[in-house]
Amino acid sequence: MSDQLFSHSIIWKSSYLSSIFAKESGLKFNLTTVAHNIRMSPKDYECLKFHAIRSIRICCNHFKDLQEYSIENGDEESRIDIVRVLNTCLNESSREHLRRLEFIYPEILPDDWMDTVGKLLPNLQILVCCLPEEEPFRRVCMSFPSLIHLNIGHTSTGNLNAIRHLENLQVLVVEDSDFDSHEGLEGLFELPNLRVIEVPHTYGFIECLLHFDRPLMNLRSLGCFASDITEEEVRRIVEMHPSLEQIDVFETSCELIDFSELPVKVINLGTIKSTMRTLRLYSQKYYEYIDTCCDRIATFLESKTKCQGLKEYEFLELMMEVFDVDGAEDSFIRCLKQFFEYSFPDQSMTSIIKNIDSNELLDASKKALLAKRKWAAQVILSHFPESVEEE
């Protein structure tokens, strides 16, 4: 509950945070996660020592102008004393057991920050940090041997071979990068536990990966959002990786292609089922894609094409999830309305609700479905009222 309360509290001014979560406040919180996109003062960070922090995001820029956290760097701009920062906001137990660390603006850290932080946080499992150059990336791979998840943001070199040192790595994320040589990817094939690769806004990666003509043995999920992957590459990747369960090609040239014959779950707008997957995934990440997905689903329902396998319970459950995230936008209402016209033609929302209310079925699964159907009909009625006489 403490992490949830903190999430709600961040709507307040950051100057209040230290007083809210300080030990002296008398509030019995047990905060474990501080990974929100808010500005925190050094005093706010200091109060985190009273909690068992397991996940933290540190914006190095917040300490930039504070002399006590600065390290002289010759004639160059001073760097942030990251060891002091971590010792300030994490107690001994938190340093020992910290699971996730994210750095914002790591370029103002000392060149050897990987070595010192690696020793300070011996059990770190997840690191999110922009590592555009080859040497910092290599040093991270050498300094954090326990990592299971690494997000390096943008890389300008395309050489990921140092990753072979992360034998436990399960998830790799590389964003907004260009790969023009397969040689920099050879180290990926030495990672027996690598299950997830995400390469959004990245170009050349899939082409270089396919050059090896052999699979990543345990790859389960491949995310290629807004990348240059082609239809041919999608089919080759799937054929080459029998372990693959899901591939994301949303916002690519393959976005509208029907891949339903492939033995994997595809994230795109090719069919109503793949669009529903896309909506579920991206409604939690980027709200702006909710309208795109809802409009696409409505189009499928209106034209009654590629709707095979649509299950009412799954559809309505997804709509309720989206409603909680984004409310009843026009595209959402259109999508719900088209669903009823597809599934219950020539029936008014009023009559549907009456039929549900008069149903005395005892089966729990049926009751759950009818409750969702009634909710959806009521949402539509709130936007398109029907006359009292209408049956």
C-alpha positions as CSV (number, residue, x, y, z in Angstrom):
1,M,0.0,0.0,0.0
2,S,2.9,2.4,0.7
3,D,4.0,2.5,-2.9
4,Q,0.5,3.2,-4.1
5,L,0.1,6.0,-1.6
6,F,3.4,7.5,-2.8
7,S,2.1,7.4,-6.4
8,H,-1.0,9.4,-5.4
9,S,1.1,11.8,-3.3
10,I,3.3,12.9,-6.1
11,I,0.5,15.1,-7.4
12,W,1.5,17.4,-4.6
13,K,4.4,19.8,-4.7
14,S,7.7,18.1,-4.4
15,S,8.6,20.3,-1.4
16,Y,6.0,18.3,0.5
17,L,7.6,14.9,-0.2
18,S,10.3,15.0,2.4
19,S,7.8,16.0,5.2
20,I,5.4,13.3,4.1
21,F,7.9,10.4,4.1
22,A,10.3,11.5,6.7
23,K,10.5,9.2,9.8
24,E,9.6,12.1,12.0
25,S,6.2,12.5,10.3
26,G,4.9,9.5,12.3
27,L,3.4,7.9,9.2
28,K,4.0,4.2,9.0
29,F,5.0,3.9,5.4
30,N,7.2,1.3,3.9
31,L,8.2,2.7,0.6
32,T,10.0,0.3,-1.8
33,T,9.8,2.0,-5.2
34,V,10.7,5.5,-6.2
35,A,10.6,5.5,-10.0
36,H,8.3,8.3,-10.8
37,N,9.0,11.2,-13.3
38,I,9.0,13.9,-10.7
39,R,11.5,16.4,-9.4
40,M,12.9,15.5,-6.0
41,S,15.1,17.6,-3.9
42,P,18.2,16.2,-2.1
43,K,16.2,16.4,1.1
44,D,13.5,14.2,-0.5
45,Y,16.2,11.7,-1.4
46,E,17.6,11.8,2.1
47,C,14.3,10.7,3.6
48,L,14.4,7.6,1.5
49,K,16.9,6.1,4.0
50,F,13.9,5.4,6.3
51,H,12.5,3.0,3.8
52,A,13.4,-0.4,2.3
53,I,14.0,0.9,-1.2
54,R,14.3,-1.8,-3.9
55,S,13.8,0.3,-7.0
56,I,14.9,3.9,-7.6
57,R,15.2,6.4,-10.3
58,I,17.9,9.1,-9.8
59,C,18.0,12.2,-11.9
60,C,21.7,13.2,-11.6
61,N,20.8,16.7,-12.8
62,H,19.1,17.4,-9.5
63,F,22.5,17.3,-7.8
64,K,24.4,19.3,-10.4
65,D,24.5,22.6,-8.7
66,L,25.1,21.3,-5.1
67,Q,28.7,21.7,-4.1
68,E,28.6,18.8,-1.5
69,Y,27.8,16.4,-4.3
70,S,30.3,17.7,-6.8
71,I,33.7,16.1,-7.8
72,E,36.2,18.4,-9.5
73,N,37.2,17.1,-13.0
74,G,40.2,19.2,-13.9
75,D,39.4,21.9,-16.4
76,E,36.2,20.1,-17.4
77,E,32.8,20.5,-15.9
78,S,32.5,18.9,-12.4
79,R,30.9,15.5,-12.0
80,I,28.4,14.2,-9.6
81,D,29.6,12.1,-6.6
82,I,27.2,9.2,-7.3
83,V,28.6,7.2,-4.3
84,R,27.6,10.0,-2.0
85,V,24.2,10.3,-3.6
86,L,23.5,6.6,-3.2
87,N,24.7,6.5,0.4
88,T,22.5,9.5,1.1
89,C,19.3,8.0,-0.2
90,L,19.8,4.3,0.5
91,N,20.4,2.7,3.9
92,E,22.8,-0.3,4.1
93,S,20.0,-2.8,3.6
94,S,18.7,-1.0,0.6
95,R,22.1,-0.9,-1.0
96,E,22.5,-4.6,-0.3
97,H,19.2,-5.5,-1.8
98,L,18.5,-2.9,-4.4
99,R,16.9,-4.6,-7.4
100,R,16.4,-1.8,-9.9
101,L,18.3,1.4,-10.6
102,E,17.6,4.0,-13.3
103,F,19.9,7.0,-14.0
104,I,18.7,10.1,-15.8
105,Y,21.6,12.2,-17.2
106,P,24.3,9.7,-16.5
107,E,26.7,11.7,-18.6
108,I,27.5,14.0,-15.7
109,L,28.7,11.0,-13.6
110,P,32.5,10.2,-13.3
111,D,33.9,8.0,-16.0
112,D,34.4,5.1,-13.6
113,W,30.9,5.2,-12.0
114,M,30.2,1.6,-13.1
115,D,33.0,0.2,-11.0
116,T,32.1,2.0,-7.8
117,V,28.3,1.6,-8.1
118,G,28.8,-2.1,-9.0
119,K,30.6,-2.6,-5.7
120,L,28.1,-0.6,-3.8
121,L,25.0,-2.4,-5.2
122,P,26.2,-6.0,-5.3
123,N,22.7,-7.5,-6.1
124,L,21.4,-5.1,-8.7
125,Q,19.3,-7.0,-11.2
126,I,17.8,-4.2,-13.4
127,L,19.7,-1.2,-14.8
128,V,18.2,1.5,-17.0
129,C,20.8,3.9,-18.2
130,C,21.7,5.5,-21.5
131,L,25.0,4.1,-22.7
132,P,25.7,5.4,-26.2
133,E,29.5,4.7,-26.3
134,E,31.1,1.3,-26.4
135,E,33.5,1.7,-23.4
136,P,30.9,2.6,-20.8
137,F,28.7,-0.2,-22.1
138,R,31.6,-2.7,-21.7
139,R,32.3,-1.5,-18.2
140,V,28.7,-1.8,-17.2
141,C,28.7,-5.4,-18.4
142,M,31.8,-6.1,-16.4
143,S,30.6,-4.3,-13.2
144,F,27.1,-5.7,-12.8
145,P,27.3,-9.5,-13.3
146,S,23.9,-10.2,-11.6
147,L,21.9,-8.2,-14.1
148,I,18.8,-9.9,-15.6
149,H,17.4,-6.8,-17.3
150,L,19.5,-4.1,-19.1
151,N,18.1,-1.0,-20.9
152,I,20.9,1.0,-22.5
153,G,18.7,3.4,-24.4
154,H,20.6,4.6,-27.5
155,T,23.9,3.2,-28.7
156,S,25.9,4.9,-31.3
157,T,28.4,2.1,-31.9
158,G,26.2,-0.9,-32.5
159,N,28.7,-3.2,-30.8
160,L,27.0,-5.2,-28.0
161,N,29.5,-8.0,-27.8
162,A,30.6,-7.1,-24.2
163,I,27.1,-8.3,-23.2
164,R,28.5,-11.9,-23.2
165,H,29.7,-11.2,-19.6
166,L,26.0,-10.9,-18.4
167,E,25.4,-14.6,-18.3
168,N,22.1,-14.2,-16.3
169,L,20.6,-11.5,-18.7
170,Q,17.0,-12.2,-19.6
171,V,15.9,-8.8,-21.0
172,L,17.7,-6.4,-23.3
173,V,16.3,-3.0,-24.4
174,V,18.1,-0.9,-27.1
175,E,16.3,2.2,-28.4
176,D,16.6,4.6,-31.2
177,S,19.8,3.1,-32.6
178,D,21.3,2.1,-36.0
179,F,23.1,-1.2,-36.7
180,D,25.1,-1.6,-39.9
181,S,27.2,-4.6,-39.0
182,H,26.2,-8.0,-37.7
183,E,29.6,-8.4,-35.9
184,G,28.5,-6.3,-33.0
185,L,25.6,-8.8,-32.2
186,E,27.6,-12.0,-31.9
187,G,27.7,-11.8,-28.1
188,L,23.9,-12.2,-27.9
189,F,24.3,-15.8,-28.9
190,E,26.3,-16.5,-25.8
191,L,23.5,-15.6,-23.4
192,P,21.6,-18.8,-22.5
193,N,18.9,-17.0,-20.6
194,L,18.1,-14.2,-23.0
195,R,14.3,-14.3,-23.4
196,V,13.2,-10.7,-24.4
197,I,14.7,-8.2,-26.8
198,E,13.2,-4.8,-27.3
199,V,14.5,-2.6,-30.1
200,P,12.0,0.2,-30.6
201,H,12.8,3.0,-33.1
202,T,15.9,0.9,-34.1
203,Y,17.2,0.3,-37.7
204,G,19.2,-2.6,-39.1
205,F,19.1,-4.7,-36.0
206,I,16.8,-7.5,-37.4
207,E,18.7,-7.6,-40.7
208,C,22.0,-8.0,-38.8
209,L,20.5,-10.6,-36.4
210,L,19.3,-12.7,-39.4
211,H,22.8,-12.7,-40.9
212,F,23.8,-15.4,-38.4
213,D,21.1,-17.7,-39.7
214,R,20.8,-19.4,-36.3
215,P,18.4,-18.9,-33.4
216,L,18.7,-17.3,-30.0
217,M,17.8,-20.5,-28.3
218,N,15.4,-19.2,-25.6
219,L,14.0,-16.1,-27.2
220,R,10.4,-15.6,-26.2
221,S,9.5,-12.1,-27.1
222,L,10.8,-9.7,-29.7
223,G,9.7,-6.0,-29.7
224,C,10.3,-4.1,-32.9
225,F,8.0,-1.1,-32.4
226,A,8.5,1.6,-35.0
227,S,11.5,-0.2,-36.4
228,D,12.4,-1.0,-40.0
229,I,11.5,-4.7,-39.8
230,T,9.9,-6.1,-43.0
231,E,7.2,-8.7,-43.6
232,E,9.9,-11.1,-44.9
233,E,12.0,-10.6,-41.8
234,V,9.0,-11.2,-39.5
235,R,8.4,-14.6,-41.2
236,R,12.1,-15.5,-41.1
237,I,12.5,-14.6,-37.5
238,V,9.4,-16.7,-36.5
239,E,10.6,-19.7,-38.6
240,M,14.1,-19.5,-37.1
241,H,13.0,-19.2,-33.5
242,P,10.6,-22.0,-32.5
243,S,10.8,-20.7,-28.9
244,L,9.3,-17.3,-29.9
245,E,5.9,-16.6,-28.4
246,Q,5.3,-12.9,-29.3
247,I,6.5,-10.3,-31.8
248,D,5.6,-6.6,-31.8
249,V,5.5,-4.9,-35.2
250,F,3.2,-2.1,-34.3
251,E,4.0,1.2,-36.1
252,T,6.1,-0.6,-38.8
253,S,5.5,-1.4,-42.4
254,C,4.0,-4.7,-41.2
255,E,1.4,-2.9,-39.0
256,L,-1.7,-3.9,-41.1
257,I,-0.5,-7.3,-42.3
258,D,-2.5,-10.4,-41.2
259,F,-0.1,-12.8,-39.6
260,S,-2.7,-15.0,-38.0
261,E,-1.3,-18.1,-39.7
262,L,2.0,-17.7,-37.7
263,P,2.4,-19.7,-34.5
264,V,3.1,-16.6,-32.4
265,K,1.1,-13.7,-31.0
266,V,1.6,-10.7,-33.2
267,I,1.3,-7.1,-31.9
268,N,-0.1,-5.1,-34.8
269,L,-3.4,-4.0,-36.4
270,G,-3.7,-6.9,-38.8
271,T,-6.7,-8.6,-37.3
272,I,-9.1,-7.8,-34.5
273,K,-7.3,-10.2,-32.1
274,S,-3.9,-8.7,-32.8
275,T,-5.3,-5.2,-32.4
276,M,-6.8,-6.2,-29.1
277,R,-3.4,-7.4,-28.0
278,T,-1.9,-4.1,-29.2
279,L,-4.5,-2.1,-27.3
280,R,-3.9,-4.0,-24.1
281,L,-0.1,-3.5,-24.3
282,Y,0.0,0.1,-25.5
283,S,-2.9,1.5,-23.4
284,Q,-0.6,1.0,-20.4
285,K,2.4,2.7,-22.1
286,Y,1.2,5.4,-24.5
287,Y,-2.3,6.8,-24.2
288,E,-2.1,8.3,-27.7
289,Y,-2.4,4.9,-29.3
290,I,-5.7,4.0,-27.6
291,D,-7.7,5.9,-30.2
292,T,-5.8,4.2,-33.1
293,C,-6.6,0.8,-31.7
294,C,-10.2,1.5,-30.8
295,D,-10.9,2.9,-34.3
296,R,-9.3,-0.1,-35.9
297,I,-11.4,-2.6,-33.8
298,A,-14.5,-0.6,-34.7
299,T,-13.7,-0.8,-38.4
300,F,-13.3,-4.6,-38.2
301,L,-16.6,-4.9,-36.3
302,E,-18.4,-2.6,-38.7
303,S,-17.2,-4.5,-41.8
304,K,-17.4,-7.9,-40.1
305,T,-14.0,-8.9,-41.4
306,K,-11.2,-10.6,-39.7
307,C,-13.2,-11.0,-36.5
308,Q,-12.7,-14.7,-36.2
309,G,-12.0,-15.8,-32.6
310,L,-13.6,-12.7,-31.0
311,K,-14.7,-13.7,-27.5
312,E,-17.2,-11.4,-25.8
313,Y,-15.8,-11.8,-22.3
314,E,-12.2,-11.0,-23.4
315,F,-13.3,-8.0,-25.4
316,L,-15.4,-6.5,-22.6
317,E,-12.7,-7.2,-20.0
318,L,-10.2,-5.3,-22.2
319,M,-12.7,-2.4,-22.7
320,M,-13.1,-2.1,-18.9
321,E,-9.3,-1.9,-18.6
322,V,-9.0,0.8,-21.2
323,F,-11.9,2.7,-19.7
324,D,-10.0,2.8,-16.4
325,V,-7.0,4.3,-18.1
326,D,-8.4,6.7,-20.6
327,G,-12.2,7.1,-19.9
328,A,-14.9,7.2,-22.5
329,E,-13.3,9.0,-25.5
330,D,-15.2,9.1,-28.8
331,S,-13.2,6.3,-30.4
332,F,-13.8,4.1,-27.3
333,I,-17.5,4.7,-27.4
334,R,-17.6,4.0,-31.2
335,C,-15.8,0.7,-30.6
336,L,-18.2,-0.4,-27.9
337,K,-21.2,0.6,-30.0
338,Q,-19.9,-1.3,-33.0
339,F,-19.4,-4.4,-30.8
340,F,-23.1,-4.4,-29.8
341,E,-24.2,-3.9,-33.4
342,Y,-22.0,-6.8,-34.4
343,S,-23.0,-9.2,-31.6
344,F,-26.6,-8.1,-30.9
345,P,-28.0,-6.6,-34.1
346,D,-31.3,-4.7,-33.9
347,Q,-31.3,-4.8,-30.1
348,S,-31.4,-1.6,-28.1
349,M,-29.2,-1.1,-25.1
350,T,-32.3,-0.8,-22.9
351,S,-33.6,-4.2,-24.0
352,I,-30.2,-5.8,-23.5
353,I,-30.0,-4.4,-19.9
354,K,-33.6,-5.6,-19.2
355,N,-32.8,-9.1,-20.5
356,I,-29.7,-9.2,-18.2
357,D,-31.7,-8.0,-15.2
358,S,-34.3,-10.6,-15.7
359,N,-31.8,-13.4,-16.0
360,E,-31.6,-15.7,-13.0
361,L,-28.7,-17.9,-14.1
362,L,-26.7,-19.2,-11.2
363,D,-23.5,-20.0,-13.2
364,A,-20.8,-17.7,-11.9
365,S,-19.0,-17.3,-15.3
366,K,-22.3,-16.4,-17.0
367,K,-23.0,-13.8,-14.3
368,A,-19.5,-12.3,-14.7
369,L,-20.1,-12.0,-18.5
370,L,-23.5,-10.5,-18.1
371,A,-22.2,-7.9,-15.6
372,K,-19.6,-6.8,-18.1
373,R,-22.2,-6.7,-20.9
374,K,-24.5,-4.6,-18.7
375,W,-21.7,-2.2,-17.9
376,A,-20.9,-1.7,-21.6
377,A,-24.5,-1.1,-22.4
378,Q,-24.8,1.5,-19.7
379,V,-21.7,3.3,-20.9
380,I,-23.2,3.5,-24.4
381,L,-26.6,4.7,-22.9
382,S,-24.8,7.5,-21.0
383,H,-23.6,8.9,-24.4
384,F,-26.6,7.9,-26.6
385,P,-29.7,7.9,-24.4
386,E,-32.7,6.0,-25.7
387,S,-36.4,6.9,-25.3
388,V,-38.2,5.2,-22.4
389,E,-40.6,3.5,-24.8
390,E,-37.8,1.9,-26.8
391,E,-37.6,-1.9,-26.3
